[in-house]
């Protein structure tokens, strides 16, 4: 019977599918420093992780009987993928399962920004009873998302999921992606059927110059720095639910302080799990602790897809 260590957990549905297929699935968390020893001692042939557990060369080299590494989610920057595959391991992930959940979180941050909810939710418990009229005036200049131009940097699965929501809200969508020149988006309108919308991507500069709101969906790299901020409209809103470090945080703070950027929404950070105090306390940033895929629906889809991949690779 093949044994799988789901070190960052796996949804009950995925665990059940694996067990019905004859696998033993262990979900007890092993500390990073004990990972290789636990894999070898218990004879695990498969290891699944999320973003917390790292699978670097040292673990790969120390575990000659490991056959598969599965990443529940999209990004695999916590795994030395090429090295693992070069050593003959199967490396799989679930890129489609969490797309809609991440896209909805992007809009949670955008609504927070345009109606000042992230600040209002801090101030009302403290001062709502004594400064109600002052706060009402402070938050009186909200804007609507309808009619605004959404710029999407990275027009893959998640970027396209964001685009669908934006189009449904009456926004104009522009996107950029070096690997996607054109995409046909299928929008499902409950009670009215499906419609297709074709979008041709633009250059990065065109998107940055013309977007009212910008959201990032790239696998990594330093994508937004002072140079890119300078191209943007004054008062732009930017959201990063992709990877920490995609936005240079020092340059972001400068752009927020100057007014170039009106608001930012961050789900990921340069120094996770210890984001900088300057970011955490900035009055114009909406914050979440890397929860883009953290919905019950996404976790179930991730678990099922991961289980099916493991069965197909190891049976």
N, C-alpha and C positions, 0 to 999 in steps of 0.2 A: 504494500500500500504506500503510495507516494505521499510525502509530507510537505505541507506548505506552511511557511511562517508569514502570516499577514501582520507585519510588525507595526504598521500604523492603522491596523483595523481593516475590516471589510464589512460591507453591508450584509445583513442576515440573509438576504435573498441570494447573494453571490456565494456566501459560505454554504448555504444549503445545496446549491447547484453543484458545487465542488464535492461535497460529501456524498451526494447521490451518485456522483461519477466515480466514487471510490477513493477520493483523496481525504487525508487527514489535515484539517486546517487548525492551526494554533494562532490565537490572537493575543496572547499575552505579550506585552511590550518588553522588548529586550533593549537595554541601554546600548548606545552607539559603541562604546568601548568594549562591550561584551558580544557584539553581533557575530563576528566571525567564529568565535568559540561556540556560541549557541548553535549556529548552523551546522558546524562539524559534529558537535556532541550529539545532536538530535537527528542527524541525517536528513536535514531539509534539502529537497531538490529544487524547491521554488521559494522565492522571497518576493513578497509584495510590499510596496511602500507608498506613502503619499509624499509630502514635501519635507517631513521631519527627518526621516531616516536617510542617511547618506550611504551610497554604495560606490565607494571609490576603489582605486586599484588595489589598495592594501587588503580590502575585504575580498575582492574578486580573486586575488592571488592566493589568499589564505583558505579559500573554499573550493577545492578542486572538484567536489561532487555536486556543486550548485549548477543547475542546468538552466534556470529561468529567473529573470528579474522582471517583475511586473510593476508598472507605475500607475496607480489609480489617479487619473487626471491627465493633464496635457503636457506640461513642461517636464523635461527629464534632465534638468540642469543639476540635480542632486545625484545623478548616476553617470559614471564614466562609460557612456553608451558604446562608443567606438571600440574602446579597449575591451569591454565585456564581449562584444560581438567578435572581436578578433581572437578572443580566447575560446570561442565556440558557444557562448551562452546565447540563449534567446532573450531579447529585451523587447517588451511590449508595453504599450500604454493605451489610454482610452480617450483620445482627443475629442470625440464628439459628445460624450456623455454629459459634460458640464456646461456646454456652450450657452444654453438658455439661462441657466442660473447666473453665470458670470454677466451676461448681458443685462439681466434684470438688476443686478447690483450696480452696474454702471448707471442705470437710470435712477436708482435709489440715491446715489451720490449727486446726480444732476438735479433732481428735485430738491434735495437738501440744499444745494447751492443757490438755485434760482429763487427759493423762498426762505432762505436763511435758517432752515430748520435746525441745522447742526449747532448754530449759535443760540437760537431761540430755546432749544431744549435744554441748554445749559443755564440760560438766564432766567427763564420763567420760574423754575422752582426757587431760585434765590431771590428774585426781585419782582416777580409777577404781581404779588399782592400790594407792593408799595410803589412800583414804577410802571404800572400797566400802560398808561398813556405814552410814557417815554419809549417803552419797548415797541408799542404799536407803531409809533412814528419811525423808530429805527428800522423796522422790518417792512416798511410800507412801499418799498421800491422794488418789489419782485418783478420777474419777467416770465413770460410764457415760453415754453419750448416749441410750441407749434409755430411753424413758419421760419424757424431758425435753421442754420446750416450746420449739420453734424459732420465733422471731419473724422474719419476712421483710419488710423495708421495701423496697417496690418489687416488685410481683408480676407482672412481665412475663415474658418468655421465660426469663431467667436465674433469676429468683426462683422460677419454677415448676419449673425443673430442680432447684434446691436442694430444693424441697418434695418432689419425687419421691424423691430419695435419703433425705431425712429420714423420710418415710412408710415407705419400705422398711426403715428401721432401727428402726421401732417408736416413732418420736417423734410428738408432737402438733405440728401445724403451724398457726400463725396468721400472717396476712399483712395488709399494708395497702398500698393503692395508690389514688390519686385517680381513676385511669382504669379500674381493673378492680374491679368490684363482686363478681364471682363467676367462678370458673374450674373447669372439669372437667379433671382431670389423668388422663391415661392411663398407667398403670403396667404395664410389660411385665415379667412374671416368667418368667425363662428356664425352659422346661420346663413351665410352668403356664398360659401364655397371658396375656391382658391383663385388667386391671380398671380401672374408672373411679372416681375419688374426687372429689367435689364440695366445693369450699372457698369459703366466703363471706368476703370481706375485712372487716376491722374498722377502727376509727379508729386513727390513729397512737398516741394516748395509751393505748388498750387494749392494743395490741401491746407497747409499751414497758413497761407496768406488769406484764404477765403472762408475758413470755418469760424463759426461763432463759438462752437464747442468742439473739443478734441478729445478723443478717447484712444488709448493705445492698446494694441493686441499683437505684440511681437514677442518672440521667444527670448530676447535678451539684448544686451549691448547698450551702449550709451547713446540713446536716440535723440533725446531732447536736452539741449544745453543752451547756454546764453545765445549762441548763434541762431538756433531754431526759434527761441522765444522772440528774438528781434523781428522775425518774419511775420509773427502772428498779429492779428488785430488787437488793438487796445481793448482791454476788458474781456478777453477770451476766458473761457472756463475749460479746465483740463482734468481728465480722469485717468488714473493708472491702476488698472486691475490686472496687469500682465505680470511683470517681474520687477522686483526692486532693482534700482539702478538704471532703469530705462530712462527715467528723468533724473538729471543731476539735481539733487535736493538743494544744494547751495544756490544754484542758479534759479531754481523754483522760488526759493524764499526771496531772492532779490527781485524776481519778476512780480511776486505778490506784493512786496513792499512798495514797488514803483507804480503799481496799478496796471502794468501790462497784462497781468493775469488777475482777473477779478476773484476767482475762487479755484480751488483744487479739490479733487476727491482722490484719496489714496487708500488702496487696499493692500498695497505691497510697499516695502521700504528697503533702503540700501543696507541697513544694518539689522535685519531681522535676526533674532526676535527682540532686539533692543533698539527700536527707532530712536532717532535723535530727539532731544528735548525741544529743540527749535522747531521741529516738524510737529511734534505732538501738541505743542502749546500755541501754535500759530492760529490767530483768530479767523483766518480765511480758508482753513482746510477742514474738509469733512473726512473723518477717519474710520476705518474698519480694520480688524486684525487678520488680514489675509483669509477672508471667508468667501471668496468668489464662488467656489463650488460647494459651499457648505449648506446645501438644502437637502431635505429628505429625498426629494425626487431625483436630484443629481446623484446622490450617494447610492441610491438603489440602482440607477442606470450604470454607474461606474462599477459597482459590485458584480452585476450580471455580466457586463461586457468583459470585465477582467476574468471572471470565472470561465466564460466561454473561450477566451483566448488561451488560458492556461490548459484547459482540457484539450484544445486543438493542437497545442504544442507538445504536451507531455504524455498524452495517452498513447 
